[in-house]
Amino acid sequence: MNALLLLSVITLTLWSCSKTEPVQPALPTQSNSLNDEALLPGEIAAAQPSPGVYVISKFIDTRDDKTSLFTGYTFEFQADGDFIATTNTNSVFNGSWSLNSAGTVMTINISGNAKLKNLDDDNWKVAKITNIRIKLTAPGPDVVVFTKQS
């Protein structure tokens, strides 16, 4: 009986051992909230931009960060599709915005200066629209992120 008990303990011990290394959980990585596709606190996914005044919090043009070109600019997305850009010198330019029926492509029509011409595009792919942020991408690779002002 003791031999049977001893054999059972040894078998159980050997069976429970493993030669594989324990898996360490991945460490969280730091990420820029503008690149993160997860919703930020207070964000709610939306089908179209929430009307209001936005600023450009990120603008990448052919891999070059040109966000600073839009310092002092504001952009108003109106519910009726009007798009109003106000420059850092208070010049106002009117345009329009629209989404395709699937909500996957945004067209922005605006003119007025060379900086605004960078936004005038009918190939912006919608990466994310929330109640406070609009992230668009285009071939190049180009990225623009509009963030709603409070």
NORSUL-V917159 format. One record per run of one state. SS is the DSSP state (H for helix, E for strand, C for the rest). FROM is the first residue (numbers start at 1). TO is the last residue. Records with the same first field share a line. If there is no record, write none. Layout:
BEGIN
SS: FROM-TO + FROM-TO
END
This chain:
BEGIN
C: 1-1 + 17-44 + 46-51 + 62-63 + 66-66 + 71-73 + 78-81 + 87-91 + 100-104 + 110-113 + 118-120 + 131-132 + 139-141 + 149-150
H: 2-16 + 67-70 + 114-117
E: 45-45 + 52-61 + 64-65 + 74-77 + 82-86 + 92-99 + 105-109 + 121-130 + 133-138 + 142-148
END
